[in-house]
Amino acid sequence: MPSTFIRSRGRVRLTFLLAALTGLMATGAAPAEVLPAPDLAILPIRLLDTSGEPNDQSAVHTSRLTAMASDLSAQLGGDSEFRIIGISAAVLAQACPESDAVCILAQARRTGAPLVFVGVIHKSSTLIMQMFARVVDTESGAARITRELNFRGDTDESWQRMTTFLTRDIVKELHTKN
């Protein structure tokens, strides 16, 4: 982020904190913890399976997609200094039943996060998987990071390795651009 944005965001937080403290001192109430806005919202990761495999793997894939979103949140929110907020599939489906991109971006903007992660896995066969991942500016809709990643094998381990690689790449890229 440009340094002007960081300074203005800090001024807004400081102004809010000072106003809250002034109001609390006037009432004699103890100050409540002021939580900062999240830095990154994470949308539910979606799967497009065109492999044509005869076995129904929807339960396994749902579990892997959930684990991937959870791991991504934990890894990005851990030591990388990002504050993460997840947007549940149920909330998104209710707010944007048509899966319209404008509506989805508006939902991400409502979280207060300046950035949103969008990810889609494409499974074309048992061995070939591809992930399309973007980090998008919630105000402008412009992509800050765009990645097309290939990984081999539809296993828990291959999905976990891809998540770890993607996390490192996002952290590196966002810290480089800020």
C-alpha positions as CSV (number, residue, x, y, z in Angstrom):
1,M,0.0,0.0,0.0
2,P,1.2,3.5,-0.6
3,S,2.6,5.2,2.5
4,T,-0.1,7.9,2.1
5,F,-2.8,5.3,2.5
6,I,-1.1,3.8,5.6
7,R,-0.7,7.2,7.2
8,S,-4.4,8.2,6.4
9,R,-5.6,4.9,7.7
10,G,-3.6,5.4,10.9
11,R,-5.0,8.9,11.3
12,V,-8.6,7.6,11.0
13,R,-7.9,5.0,13.6
14,L,-6.2,7.5,15.9
15,T,-9.1,10.0,15.5
16,F,-11.7,7.3,16.2
17,L,-9.7,6.1,19.3
18,L,-9.4,9.6,20.6
19,A,-13.1,10.3,20.1
20,A,-14.0,7.0,21.8
21,L,-11.7,7.7,24.8
22,T,-13.1,11.2,25.2
23,G,-16.6,9.9,25.2
24,L,-15.7,7.2,27.7
25,M,-13.9,9.6,30.0
26,A,-17.0,11.8,30.1
27,T,-19.2,8.9,31.1
28,G,-16.6,7.3,33.4
29,A,-16.9,4.0,31.6
30,A,-13.9,1.7,31.0
31,P,-12.6,1.8,27.5
32,A,-13.5,-1.2,25.3
33,E,-10.9,-2.8,23.1
34,V,-10.9,-1.2,19.7
35,L,-10.2,-3.9,17.1
36,P,-8.6,-2.8,13.8
37,A,-10.3,-3.5,10.5
38,P,-9.2,-6.7,8.7
39,D,-6.5,-6.3,6.0
40,L,-7.8,-9.2,3.9
41,A,-11.2,-10.9,3.4
42,I,-11.2,-14.4,2.1
43,L,-14.0,-15.6,0.0
44,P,-15.0,-19.3,-0.1
45,I,-12.8,-21.2,-2.5
46,R,-14.7,-22.8,-5.3
47,L,-14.1,-26.0,-7.3
48,L,-14.7,-26.7,-11.0
49,D,-14.4,-30.4,-11.6
50,T,-14.3,-31.4,-15.3
51,S,-12.4,-34.6,-14.7
52,G,-15.4,-36.9,-15.5
53,E,-14.3,-39.4,-12.8
54,P,-17.0,-41.9,-12.0
55,N,-16.7,-41.7,-8.2
56,D,-18.5,-38.9,-6.4
57,Q,-15.8,-36.9,-4.6
58,S,-18.0,-34.0,-3.5
59,A,-17.6,-34.7,0.2
60,V,-13.8,-35.0,0.0
61,H,-13.5,-31.9,-2.1
62,T,-15.8,-29.9,0.2
63,S,-13.6,-30.9,3.1
64,R,-10.4,-29.9,1.2
65,L,-11.8,-26.6,0.1
66,T,-12.8,-25.8,3.7
67,A,-9.4,-26.9,5.0
68,M,-7.6,-24.8,2.3
69,A,-9.6,-21.7,3.2
70,S,-8.9,-22.3,6.9
71,D,-5.2,-23.0,6.4
72,L,-4.9,-19.9,4.2
73,S,-6.5,-17.8,6.8
74,A,-4.3,-19.2,9.6
75,Q,-1.1,-18.9,7.6
76,L,-1.8,-15.4,6.3
77,G,-3.0,-14.3,9.7
78,G,-0.2,-15.9,11.7
79,D,3.2,-14.4,11.5
80,S,2.6,-12.4,8.4
81,E,0.9,-9.5,10.2
82,F,-2.3,-9.6,8.2
83,R,-5.7,-9.4,9.9
84,I,-8.0,-11.9,8.2
85,I,-11.8,-12.2,8.0
86,G,-13.5,-15.1,6.3
87,I,-16.8,-14.7,4.4
88,S,-18.9,-17.8,4.7
89,A,-20.4,-19.5,1.7
90,A,-23.9,-19.2,3.3
91,V,-23.6,-15.5,3.8
92,L,-22.3,-15.0,0.3
93,A,-25.0,-17.2,-1.3
94,Q,-27.8,-15.3,0.6
95,A,-26.4,-11.9,-0.3
96,C,-25.4,-12.7,-3.9
97,P,-27.6,-15.6,-5.1
98,E,-26.6,-14.9,-8.7
99,S,-22.9,-15.0,-7.8
100,D,-22.6,-11.6,-9.5
101,A,-19.0,-10.2,-9.3
102,V,-20.2,-6.7,-8.4
103,C,-22.3,-8.1,-5.5
104,I,-19.5,-10.3,-4.3
105,L,-17.1,-7.4,-4.3
106,A,-19.6,-5.2,-2.4
107,Q,-19.9,-8.0,0.3
108,A,-16.1,-8.1,0.6
109,R,-16.1,-4.3,0.9
110,R,-18.6,-4.4,3.7
111,T,-16.1,-6.3,5.9
112,G,-13.9,-3.3,6.0
113,A,-11.0,-5.1,4.4
114,P,-9.2,-3.2,1.7
115,L,-8.3,-6.5,-0.1
116,V,-10.1,-9.8,-0.8
117,F,-8.8,-13.2,-1.8
118,V,-10.7,-15.0,-4.6
119,G,-9.7,-18.6,-5.5
120,V,-11.0,-21.3,-7.9
121,I,-9.6,-24.8,-8.2
122,H,-10.0,-26.5,-11.6
123,K,-9.7,-30.3,-11.6
124,S,-9.3,-31.6,-15.1
125,S,-8.1,-35.1,-14.1
126,T,-6.9,-37.1,-11.1
127,L,-3.4,-35.9,-11.7
128,I,-3.9,-32.3,-13.0
129,M,-5.2,-29.5,-10.8
130,Q,-4.9,-25.8,-11.3
131,M,-5.7,-22.9,-9.0
132,F,-6.6,-19.5,-10.2
133,A,-6.0,-17.1,-7.3
134,R,-6.4,-13.3,-7.0
135,V,-6.1,-10.7,-4.4
136,V,-8.4,-7.8,-5.4
137,D,-8.7,-4.2,-4.1
138,T,-12.2,-4.0,-2.7
139,E,-12.6,-0.3,-3.6
140,S,-11.4,-0.3,-7.2
141,G,-11.9,-4.0,-8.1
142,A,-8.4,-4.0,-9.5
143,A,-6.3,-7.2,-9.1
144,R,-3.3,-6.7,-6.9
145,I,-2.1,-10.3,-7.3
146,T,-3.0,-12.8,-10.0
147,R,-1.7,-16.4,-9.9
148,E,-2.3,-19.5,-12.0
149,L,-0.8,-22.4,-10.1
150,N,-0.6,-26.0,-11.2
151,F,-0.4,-28.9,-8.8
152,R,-0.3,-32.6,-9.2
153,G,-2.6,-35.1,-7.5
154,D,-5.9,-34.8,-5.8
155,T,-4.7,-35.7,-2.3
156,D,-4.8,-33.9,1.0
157,E,-1.0,-33.5,0.8
158,S,-1.0,-31.9,-2.6
159,W,-3.7,-29.4,-1.6
160,Q,-1.7,-28.6,1.6
161,R,1.5,-28.0,-0.3
162,M,-0.2,-25.8,-2.8
163,T,-1.8,-23.7,0.0
164,T,1.6,-23.3,1.7
165,F,3.2,-22.2,-1.5
166,L,0.4,-19.8,-2.3
167,T,0.5,-18.3,1.2
168,R,4.2,-17.6,0.9
169,D,3.7,-16.0,-2.5
170,I,0.9,-13.8,-1.3
171,V,2.8,-12.6,1.8
172,K,5.9,-11.9,-0.3
173,E,4.0,-10.0,-3.0
174,L,1.9,-7.9,-0.6
175,H,4.9,-7.0,1.6
176,T,6.9,-6.1,-1.6
177,K,4.1,-3.8,-2.9
178,N,3.4,-2.1,0.4
